[in-house]
Amino acid sequence: MKYVGTVAHQDVCKGSKSEHTAVVLHESSGQDYVLRRKGGNPFYDTQLNALVGRVVEFDGELRDGVLVVTGWRELVATIQGDVNWEKLNDELDVLTQSHKKEKTNE
């Protein structure tokens, strides 16, 4: 499956021994997924960490709220300065709808 959104850092597993700052995907729908590369380190992955602040389309499989990533492509370069988040979310919604239509036509 394909998932599109903004990559960010977020504290996860708060209050447990596994508490850490993870790389997550924020979808425009408000859904968040912890990102993990297939075969990658679950606590720190330099390749996923390099995507923070970017809008990315991921290929992967969702397992218990964790998106196990098999591939990706950047859609928008690093976000810097003041951002109109409402406009960015609207644009992400358009991209997401476009992907859904492409899947339906396959």
N, C-alpha and C positions, 0 to 999 in steps of 0.2 A: 504494500500500500504506500501511498504518497501522503506526506504531511508537510504543510507549509506554515511558516511563522518566523518569529524573531527569536534568535538564540540569546540567552542571558544566563547569568549566575543566579542561583537561588539556594538558600539553606534548606536541606531536606532531612527527614528522619529525626526531627528535633526531639531531644530528650532521650534518645537511644544511644547505644554504643556506636551505631552506624551514622550518627549525625555528622554531616559534612556539607560543604558548599559544592553543589553539582551544576553541571551544564544542563540547561533545560530549554525546551522549545515552547514558546508562548504562541498559541494559535490565536487568530483574530476572534474566534468564538469564545475565548476566555479559558479554554482548556490548556493545561500545562502538562508536559511530558518530560520526565528525566531522560536524557539522552545517554546511550551507551553504544559504543561501536562493538559489533560482533567480534569477540575475541579480545576486546580492549580492556584496560584497567577500569574497574567500576568506580574508583574513587578519584582518579585524575587521568585525563586523556588529553595530551597536548594538541592533537589534531582537532578534537571537538572544541577545546578551549580557544583555539585560534578563530573559531566562528562566532564568538560572542560579539553581539552588537550588529550582526548581519541578518538579513532576511534570507532564509534558506528553504529549499525543497528537499526533504529527506525521503529516501526509500527505506522501508524497514517493516518490522513486525512489532506490534504492541503486545507486551507481556506484563500484566499486573502494573500498569501505569508507567512502565519503562519502555521507551521506544528503542528497540535493538536495531541499530542503523546498519544498513548494508551499502549505502551510497548516498550522495547528496550533490546538489549544485546550488551555487549562490545565485540569488535573484536580485539582491540589492547589496551594495558594498556597505562597509561599516557606517553606522549612523553616528554622526557627530553634530555637536552644537544643539541648538533649539530644534525640537522635532514637533511637528503637528501630528500627535499620535492618533487623533480621530481620522485625519486624512489617510495616514499610513494604514490604519486598520481597515478603512474603506477599500483601499487599493488591494490589501491582502484578501479581503472578501471577494473581490473581483477575480483575483488569481485562483483562489480556492474554488470558486464556482466554475471557472474555466477548466480546471483539472477534473472536476466531477463530470463535466460534460464530455471531456475527452475519454474518461473511463467508460462512460455510458456508451459511447460510439465505438469502443474497441470490440 
